[in-house]
Amino acid sequence: MVNIVETTIRANIFETLYDSLTASLSAGTVTAAFIDDNPTFPQVVINPTKLLIKKLTLNRGTKEYTCEVEIEIYAKKNKDIDEIADEIHADLSTNEATIKAFGLYINDIEDSNSDTFFWNDQKIHTKTLLLTAQVNI
């Protein structure tokens, strides 16, 4: 994990989440994009950060940062999807103080959607979690 700074805010948010999830998940690969070349499952994809920057804040601060990060889970078994989603929730709750120390204050983690599709003759289950957080720089 790294301290989150304005000049590399998106990369720092990714690295903080990546480090936390990589250290705690019992199964799967954490990555920045779906690995489609000889993939293994489960996969946890941390998508690029969407960032909202408010120039003026009510507490007379100069900027307020809010981010949204979609975390997608891909697995061959539907039960693996829920188990990994539960692990992600547990990890981010358990490590909340550490994550805050690096500048990321998680507000919500919401199940956004689930789906099933076929890829290379394999049935793949997917779930998206939407993480929203305040960023303290």
C-alpha positions as a LaTeX table, in Angstrom:
\begin{tabular}{lrrr}
\hline
Residue & $x$ (\AA) & $y$ (\AA) & $z$ (\AA) \\
\hline
Met1 & 0.00 & 0.00 & 0.00 \\
Val2 & 1.10 & 3.55 & $-0.66$ \\
Asn3 & 0.09 & 6.96 & 0.58 \\
Ile4 & $-2.39$ & 8.48 & $-1.82$ \\
Val5 & $-1.20$ & 11.71 & $-3.41$ \\
Glu6 & $-2.89$ & 14.00 & $-5.91$ \\
Thr7 & $-0.40$ & 13.56 & $-8.75$ \\
Thr8 & $-0.84$ & 9.76 & $-8.85$ \\
Ile9 & $-4.24$ & 9.42 & $-7.15$ \\
Arg10 & $-5.76$ & 6.77 & $-9.44$ \\
Ala11 & $-2.67$ & 4.56 & $-9.43$ \\
Asn12 & $-2.40$ & 4.92 & $-5.63$ \\
Ile13 & $-6.03$ & 3.90 & $-5.09$ \\
Phe14 & $-5.52$ & 0.85 & $-7.34$ \\
Glu15 & $-2.33$ & $-0.14$ & $-5.53$ \\
Thr16 & $-3.93$ & 0.21 & $-2.09$ \\
Leu17 & $-6.87$ & $-2.01$ & $-3.06$ \\
Tyr18 & $-4.66$ & $-4.45$ & $-4.99$ \\
Asp19 & $-2.25$ & $-4.91$ & $-2.09$ \\
Ser20 & $-5.03$ & $-5.40$ & 0.44 \\
Leu21 & $-6.98$ & $-7.91$ & $-1.66$ \\
Thr22 & $-3.92$ & $-9.82$ & $-2.88$ \\
Ala23 & $-2.80$ & $-10.36$ & 0.70 \\
Ser24 & $-6.17$ & $-11.57$ & 1.96 \\
Leu25 & $-8.05$ & $-13.53$ & $-0.71$ \\
Ser26 & $-7.83$ & $-17.29$ & $-0.28$ \\
Ala27 & $-8.29$ & $-18.02$ & $-3.98$ \\
Gly28 & $-8.06$ & $-16.22$ & $-7.30$ \\
Thr29 & $-5.92$ & $-13.76$ & $-9.14$ \\
Val30 & $-6.26$ & $-10.02$ & $-8.52$ \\
Thr31 & $-5.59$ & $-7.99$ & $-11.66$ \\
Ala32 & $-6.34$ & $-4.75$ & $-13.52$ \\
Ala33 & $-8.05$ & $-6.45$ & $-16.48$ \\
Phe34 & $-9.67$ & $-9.77$ & $-17.34$ \\
Ile35 & $-6.94$ & $-12.23$ & $-18.26$ \\
Asp36 & $-8.18$ & $-13.95$ & $-21.41$ \\
Asp37 & $-4.92$ & $-15.59$ & $-22.50$ \\
Asn38 & $-4.92$ & $-19.00$ & $-20.76$ \\
Pro39 & $-7.10$ & $-17.72$ & $-17.91$ \\
Thr40 & $-7.39$ & $-19.28$ & $-14.50$ \\
Phe41 & $-10.41$ & $-18.77$ & $-12.30$ \\
Pro42 & $-11.46$ & $-17.14$ & $-10.12$ \\
Gln43 & $-10.30$ & $-13.69$ & $-11.19$ \\
Val44 & $-10.84$ & $-10.41$ & $-9.34$ \\
Val45 & $-10.56$ & $-7.36$ & $-11.59$ \\
Ile46 & $-10.06$ & $-3.90$ & $-10.10$ \\
Asn47 & $-11.30$ & $-1.53$ & $-12.80$ \\
Pro48 & $-9.99$ & 2.02 & $-13.31$ \\
Thr49 & $-11.01$ & 4.56 & $-10.68$ \\
Lys50 & $-13.74$ & 7.09 & $-11.43$ \\
Leu51 & $-12.90$ & 10.28 & $-9.59$ \\
Leu52 & $-15.03$ & 13.28 & $-8.60$ \\
Ile53 & $-13.14$ & 16.36 & $-7.46$ \\
Lys54 & $-15.11$ & 19.16 & $-5.80$ \\
Lys55 & $-13.14$ & 22.42 & $-5.87$ \\
Leu56 & $-14.86$ & 24.08 & $-2.89$ \\
Thr57 & $-16.11$ & 22.29 & 0.20 \\
Leu58 & $-18.38$ & 23.26 & 3.07 \\
Asn59 & $-15.57$ & 23.06 & 5.63 \\
Arg60 & $-13.56$ & 25.67 & 3.70 \\
Gly61 & $-11.22$ & 23.06 & 2.32 \\
Thr62 & $-10.00$ & 23.57 & $-1.19$ \\
Lys63 & $-10.76$ & 20.14 & $-2.66$ \\
Glu64 & $-12.79$ & 17.09 & $-1.81$ \\
Tyr65 & $-12.14$ & 13.79 & $-3.59$ \\
Thr66 & $-14.69$ & 11.00 & $-4.00$ \\
Cys67 & $-13.95$ & 7.84 & $-5.95$ \\
Glu68 & $-15.85$ & 4.88 & $-7.35$ \\
Val69 & $-14.14$ & 1.61 & $-8.19$ \\
Glu70 & $-15.84$ & $-1.37$ & $-9.79$ \\
Ile71 & $-14.46$ & $-4.72$ & $-8.68$ \\
Glu72 & $-15.50$ & $-7.60$ & $-10.93$ \\
Ile73 & $-15.35$ & $-11.23$ & $-9.88$ \\
Tyr74 & $-15.21$ & $-14.04$ & $-12.46$ \\
Ala75 & $-15.51$ & $-17.72$ & $-11.52$ \\
Lys76 & $-16.62$ & $-21.06$ & $-12.92$ \\
Lys77 & $-18.84$ & $-21.79$ & $-9.92$ \\
Asn78 & $-21.59$ & $-19.48$ & $-8.74$ \\
Lys79 & $-20.81$ & $-20.22$ & $-5.08$ \\
Asp80 & $-17.23$ & $-19.01$ & $-5.63$ \\
Ile81 & $-18.59$ & $-15.60$ & $-6.65$ \\
Asp82 & $-20.40$ & $-15.12$ & $-3.34$ \\
Glu83 & $-17.52$ & $-16.51$ & $-1.28$ \\
Ile84 & $-15.05$ & $-14.11$ & $-2.89$ \\
Ala85 & $-17.47$ & $-11.18$ & $-2.56$ \\
Asp86 & $-17.78$ & $-12.01$ & 1.16 \\
Glu87 & $-13.97$ & $-12.19$ & 1.46 \\
Ile88 & $-13.62$ & $-8.78$ & $-0.21$ \\
His89 & $-16.18$ & $-7.27$ & 2.19 \\
Ala90 & $-14.44$ & $-8.88$ & 5.17 \\
Asp91 & $-10.97$ & $-7.80$ & 4.03 \\
Leu92 & $-11.92$ & $-4.19$ & 3.48 \\
Ser93 & $-13.70$ & $-4.10$ & 6.86 \\
Thr94 & $-10.89$ & $-5.85$ & 8.75 \\
Asn95 & $-8.22$ & $-3.63$ & 7.18 \\
Glu96 & $-10.26$ & $-0.43$ & 7.34 \\
Ala97 & $-7.87$ & 1.32 & 9.76 \\
Thr98 & $-4.83$ & 0.44 & 7.63 \\
Ile99 & $-6.55$ & 1.52 & 4.42 \\
Lys100 & $-7.58$ & 4.82 & 6.07 \\
Ala101 & $-3.99$ & 5.41 & 7.15 \\
Phe102 & $-3.08$ & 5.52 & 3.45 \\
Gly103 & $-5.88$ & 8.01 & 2.72 \\
Leu104 & $-8.83$ & 5.91 & 1.51 \\
Tyr105 & $-12.06$ & 6.16 & 3.54 \\
Ile106 & $-14.47$ & 3.52 & 2.25 \\
Asn107 & $-18.12$ & 4.59 & 2.40 \\
Asp108 & $-19.97$ & 1.71 & 0.72 \\
Ile109 & $-19.47$ & $-1.58$ & $-1.03$ \\
Glu110 & $-22.54$ & $-2.48$ & $-3.05$ \\
Asp111 & $-23.39$ & $-5.55$ & $-5.11$ \\
Ser112 & $-24.06$ & $-3.91$ & $-8.44$ \\
Asn113 & $-24.92$ & $-6.80$ & $-10.78$ \\
Ser114 & $-24.46$ & $-10.50$ & $-11.48$ \\
Asp115 & $-24.39$ & $-12.34$ & $-14.78$ \\
Thr116 & $-23.45$ & $-15.60$ & $-16.46$ \\
Phe117 & $-21.89$ & $-15.93$ & $-19.91$ \\
Phe118 & $-20.10$ & $-18.49$ & $-22.04$ \\
Trp119 & $-16.48$ & $-17.95$ & $-22.94$ \\
Asn120 & $-14.42$ & $-20.55$ & $-24.84$ \\
Asp121 & $-17.12$ & $-23.16$ & $-24.16$ \\
Gln122 & $-16.94$ & $-22.47$ & $-20.44$ \\
Lys123 & $-19.77$ & $-21.14$ & $-18.32$ \\
Ile124 & $-18.46$ & $-18.13$ & $-16.39$ \\
His125 & $-20.26$ & $-16.44$ & $-13.51$ \\
Thr126 & $-19.58$ & $-12.81$ & $-12.72$ \\
Lys127 & $-20.49$ & $-10.29$ & $-10.06$ \\
Thr128 & $-19.65$ & $-6.59$ & $-9.82$ \\
Leu129 & $-19.06$ & $-4.78$ & $-6.55$ \\
Leu130 & $-19.17$ & $-0.99$ & $-6.53$ \\
Leu131 & $-16.89$ & 0.60 & $-3.95$ \\
Thr132 & $-17.32$ & 4.28 & $-3.09$ \\
Ala133 & $-14.85$ & 6.15 & $-0.92$ \\
Gln134 & $-13.59$ & 9.54 & 0.16 \\
Val135 & $-9.94$ & 10.19 & $-0.53$ \\
Asn136 & $-7.97$ & 12.15 & 2.02 \\
Ile137 & $-4.94$ & 13.85 & 0.51 \\
\hline
\end{tabular}
